[in-house]
Amino acid sequence: MTIDLSGKVALVTGGTRGIGRAICKKLAEANCAVAFTYKSSEDKAVALTTELDALGRKSLSIRADAANFADAQRAVDQTLAAFTRLDILVNNAGITRDTLLLRMSEAQWDDVMLNNLKSVFNYTKAATKPMLSQRSGRIINITSVIGLTGNAGQANYAASKAGMIGFTKSAAKELASRNILVNAIAPGWIDTEMTDALNDEQKKSMEALIPLKRSGTAEDVADAVLFFSSSLSGYITGETLRVDGGMAM
C-alpha cells in the first residue's frame, strides 16, 4: 500500500542527520511538505533542502536550538507562515553525554535533559495551538529502547528517553478529544553517524544481542514515522512502538 500525505505539512526537529534526515526524506517521498530544524550544520541543511526540492516537495530549513523555548515557537511560526498549517510534528532532536553516574557532571545531566526532554515540551506546546484549531494532528516522539531498559553509563539519556514516554502518554490523554494523536517510537541499535565510530568487533557484539541478528537502519525508523503520520494509525494513541529487531523483548 502506498501512503500519500498530499496536503499535509510536517515539522521534524534535528532533521539534517541520521534518523532525522531519513524521516524528512520518507515524508517528502509520501508527498508531504517538510520543515526541519538544525542547530549548526548549515551545509547539511542546504544539502537536505536541495534533495527534498529535487523530489518536487516544498521544504523549509530552520536554524533553531531544540532546548530553547522561544526557538521552538519561532520554528512553528515559520512553518505556519510558509505552509499555513501543521499536521505532523516529529520530536527527533537529541544528544548523548555518556559516562558513569559517579563521573557525570551536572552540566552533562542538564544538557541531555534540556535537549532530549525539554525540547519535546517546547515543540509540542508550540505545535498544539494550530493543531487544536485544525482539530487534527500527529505528534511523534523519537525515544529509545534505553528509556525502557536503562543502560550503564547512560543514566541521563535513559531518564530523558523514559520521560518522553511518560510525556507521550499524558499528552495523548489530553489531546485525544481534538483528534490529535501522540505516539512514540523507540529505536534500538540503529546504524547512524554515531555508530560509525565503533569497530567491526564492537558492532558484531551488539548485533549478537538482537534476535534479528542485525542492526536497524534509519529508514526502518522512518517507516514507523510514516505509519504514525498516516490514516493507517488513526485509532492508535499513547503507544510506544519499538523498532529494535526484538532487542528489548
VEXROLO-739930 format. One record per residue (C-alpha): residue number from 1; z, y, x. Coordinates in Angstrom, 3 decimals. Layout:
PT   i       pz       py       px
PT NUM        Z        Y        X
...
//
This chain:
PT   i       pz       py       px
PT   1    0.000    0.000    0.000
PT   2   -0.935    3.442    1.266
PT   3    1.730    6.115    0.854
PT   4    0.329    9.545    0.007
PT   5    2.583   12.591    0.372
PT   6   -0.073   15.168   -0.503
PT   7    1.507   18.415   -1.655
PT   8    4.833   17.604   -0.001
PT   9    6.474   19.595    2.786
PT  10    8.840   18.158    5.407
PT  11   11.156   19.719    7.976
PT  12   12.078   17.488   10.924
PT  13   14.757   18.575   13.397
PT  14   14.262   17.648   17.033
PT  15   10.627   16.848   16.439
PT  16    8.981   17.018   19.858
PT  17   10.113   13.771   21.489
PT  18   10.631   10.087   20.822
PT  19   11.664    9.235   17.280
PT  20   11.273   12.810   16.037
PT  21    7.697   13.046   17.253
PT  22    6.808    9.698   15.671
PT  23    8.303   10.866   12.371
PT  24    6.260   14.072   12.397
PT  25    3.049   12.151   13.047
PT  26    3.803    9.483   10.433
PT  27    4.470   12.079    7.734
PT  28    1.348   14.041    8.667
PT  29   -0.744   10.863    8.510
PT  30    0.533   10.486    4.921
PT  31   -0.892   13.959    4.117
PT  32    2.457   15.772    4.288
PT  33    2.714   19.306    5.702
PT  34    5.199   19.213    8.580
PT  35    7.505   21.824   10.084
PT  36    9.606   20.739   13.053
PT  37   12.252   22.274   15.268
PT  38   12.688   22.140   19.011
PT  39   15.210   23.712   21.341
PT  40   13.478   24.173   24.686
PT  41   10.313   22.067   25.091
PT  42    7.723   24.750   24.351
PT  43    4.873   22.767   25.920
PT  44    5.713   19.668   23.895
PT  45    5.937   21.739   20.714
PT  46    2.470   23.181   21.349
PT  47    1.088   19.706   22.087
PT  48    2.547   18.268   18.879
PT  49    1.253   21.164   16.778
PT  50   -2.214   20.619   18.235
PT  51   -2.023   16.906   17.457
PT  52   -0.892   17.470   13.865
PT  53   -3.547   20.117   13.306
PT  54   -6.156   17.657   14.589
PT  55   -5.157   15.361   11.738
PT  56   -6.090   18.155    9.355
PT  57   -2.486   18.766    8.316
PT  58   -0.638   22.069    8.172
PT  59    2.175   22.259   10.715
PT  60    4.759   24.732   11.971
PT  61    6.868   24.646   15.121
PT  62   10.225   26.457   15.088
PT  63   12.418   27.068   18.110
PT  64   15.996   26.535   16.924
PT  65   19.349   25.259   18.120
PT  66   20.396   22.477   15.729
PT  67   24.077   23.244   16.349
PT  68   23.649   26.870   15.274
PT  69   24.225   27.547   11.567
PT  70   22.122   30.722   11.485
PT  71   19.233   28.982   13.268
PT  72   19.224   26.272   10.615
PT  73   18.976   28.802    7.796
PT  74   16.217   30.628    9.651
PT  75   14.277   27.367   10.150
PT  76   14.460   26.593    6.434
PT  77   13.464   30.160    5.563
PT  78   10.454   29.985    7.903
PT  79    9.398   26.668    6.391
PT  80    9.576   28.138    2.884
PT  81    7.683   31.245    3.970
PT  82    4.894   29.104    5.419
PT  83    4.659   26.402    2.741
PT  84    6.541   27.829   -0.321
PT  85    8.594   24.638   -0.833
PT  86   10.655   21.997    0.974
PT  87   10.609   18.400   -0.221
PT  88   11.837   16.355    2.742
PT  89   14.483   17.129    5.359
PT  90   14.854   14.744    8.301
PT  91   18.001   15.389   10.337
PT  92   16.928   13.819   13.611
PT  93   18.175   16.173   16.347
PT  94   20.871   14.709   18.574
PT  95   22.187   14.283   22.115
PT  96   24.329   11.929   24.178
PT  97   27.065   12.759   26.675
PT  98   28.183    9.233   27.559
PT  99   31.308    8.495   29.560
PT 100   34.531    6.555   29.147
PT 101   37.092    8.199   26.879
PT 102   39.573    8.793   29.706
PT 103   36.915   10.714   31.623
PT 104   35.416   12.537   28.654
PT 105   35.833   16.295   28.709
PT 106   36.454   18.450   25.674
PT 107   33.032   20.029   26.228
PT 108   31.329   16.616   26.197
PT 109   33.046   15.779   22.918
PT 110   32.269   19.145   21.332
PT 111   28.618   19.202   22.448
PT 112   27.904   15.853   20.796
PT 113   29.767   16.647   17.592
PT 114   28.024   20.017   17.254
PT 115   24.511   18.756   17.950
PT 116   24.741   15.431   16.118
PT 117   27.072   16.042   13.172
PT 118   27.456   19.767   12.544
PT 119   23.674   20.081   12.716
PT 120   23.403   17.759    9.709
PT 121   25.741   20.042    7.757
PT 122   23.812   23.115    8.924
PT 123   20.393   21.933    7.798
PT 124   21.495   20.094    4.679
PT 125   23.335   23.160    3.397
PT 126   20.328   25.374    4.089
PT 127   17.845   22.941    2.516
PT 128   19.916   22.185   -0.562
PT 129   19.264   25.546   -2.267
PT 130   15.454   25.252   -2.511
PT 131   15.732   21.561   -3.389
PT 132   18.156   22.368   -6.203
PT 133   15.684   24.921   -7.561
PT 134   12.919   22.313   -7.419
PT 135   15.260   19.692   -8.900
PT 136   13.957   17.246   -6.330
PT 137   14.216   16.448   -2.651
PT 138   14.771   13.830    0.009
PT 139   17.282   14.183    2.828
PT 140   17.086   11.539    5.549
PT 141   19.696   11.411    8.309
PT 142   18.925    9.571   11.549
PT 143   22.215    7.981   12.552
PT 144   22.624    4.913   14.809
PT 145   23.934    1.353   14.750
PT 146   26.528    2.667   17.231
PT 147   28.011    4.554   14.289
PT 148   28.566    1.159   12.638
PT 149   29.684   -0.904   15.638
PT 150   31.105    1.550   18.172
PT 151   30.367    1.229   21.883
PT 152   32.370    1.635   25.067
PT 153   31.540    4.900   26.778
PT 154   30.214    6.456   23.595
PT 155   33.286    7.459   21.594
PT 156   31.850   10.922   20.937
PT 157   28.398    9.608   19.989
PT 158   29.801    6.820   17.790
PT 159   32.119    9.239   15.986
PT 160   29.285   11.692   15.325
PT 161   26.976    8.979   14.004
PT 162   29.699    7.412   11.847
PT 163   30.394   10.886   10.483
PT 164   26.745   11.175    9.491
PT 165   27.068    8.028    7.388
PT 166   30.101    9.395    5.550
PT 167   28.315   12.716    5.062
PT 168   25.278   10.892    3.665
PT 169   27.333    9.079    1.034
PT 170   29.194   12.234   -0.030
PT 171   26.053   14.379   -0.230
PT 172   24.272   11.634   -2.163
PT 173   27.006   11.678   -4.822
PT 174   26.966   15.472   -5.076
PT 175   23.190   15.867   -5.307
PT 176   22.053   12.832   -7.311
PT 177   22.171   14.643  -10.656
PT 178   19.474   17.054   -9.380
PT 179   17.204   14.225   -8.207
PT 180   17.945   14.900   -4.532
PT 181   18.239   11.573   -2.730
PT 182   20.205   11.342    0.506
PT 183   19.904    8.317    2.779
PT 184   20.464    7.416    6.413
PT 185   18.565    5.306    8.926
PT 186   20.439    3.579   11.735
PT 187   18.107    2.718   14.640
PT 188   19.163    0.096   17.124
PT 189   17.647   -0.368   20.579
PT 190   14.501    1.785   20.437
PT 191   12.032    2.416   23.273
PT 192   12.142    6.167   23.936
PT 193   12.180    8.513   26.907
PT 194   15.929    7.893   27.240
PT 195   15.489    4.127   27.635
PT 196   12.609    4.541   30.106
PT 197   15.209    5.282   32.785
PT 198   16.503    1.683   32.619
PT 199   15.098   -1.027   34.867
PT 200   13.478   -4.225   33.578
PT 201   16.621   -6.311   34.083
PT 202   18.733   -3.897   32.039
PT 203   16.132   -3.849   29.257
PT 204   15.948   -7.665   29.165
PT 205   19.740   -7.954   28.922
PT 206   19.767   -5.604   25.948
PT 207   16.884   -7.347   24.215
PT 208   18.691  -10.670   24.579
PT 209   21.337   -9.325   22.173
PT 210   18.737   -8.674   19.467
PT 211   17.851  -11.545   17.092
PT 212   14.172  -10.472   17.105
PT 213   14.300  -10.540   20.939
PT 214   12.545   -7.215   21.392
PT 215   13.315   -3.547   21.358
PT 216   12.105   -1.403   18.497
PT 217    9.614    1.423   18.609
PT 218    9.817    4.992   17.401
PT 219    7.134    4.047   14.876
PT 220    9.457    1.404   13.396
PT 221   11.939    4.166   12.598
PT 222    9.185    6.493   11.357
PT 223    8.044    3.796    8.920
PT 224   11.537    3.759    7.400
PT 225   11.463    7.558    7.091
PT 226    8.116    7.308    5.319
PT 227    9.606    4.807    2.864
PT 228   12.568    7.054    2.062
PT 229   10.195   10.028    1.702
PT 230    8.058    8.251   -0.883
PT 231    8.341    7.257   -4.530
PT 232    8.978    3.669   -3.393
PT 233   12.616    4.624   -2.726
PT 234   13.096    6.547   -5.971
PT 235   16.172    4.567   -7.047
PT 236   17.944    4.463   -3.679
PT 237   20.540    6.997   -2.544
PT 238   23.624    6.940   -0.330
PT 239   22.299    3.988    1.668
PT 240   22.160    3.352    5.412
PT 241   19.175    1.268    6.478
PT 242   19.489   -0.449    9.845
PT 243   16.264   -0.560   11.867
PT 244   17.612   -2.717   14.656
PT 245   15.957   -6.140   14.700
PT 246   19.207   -7.638   13.411
PT 247   21.285   -6.261   16.282
PT 248   24.242   -5.130   14.163
PT 249   24.432   -8.114   11.783
//
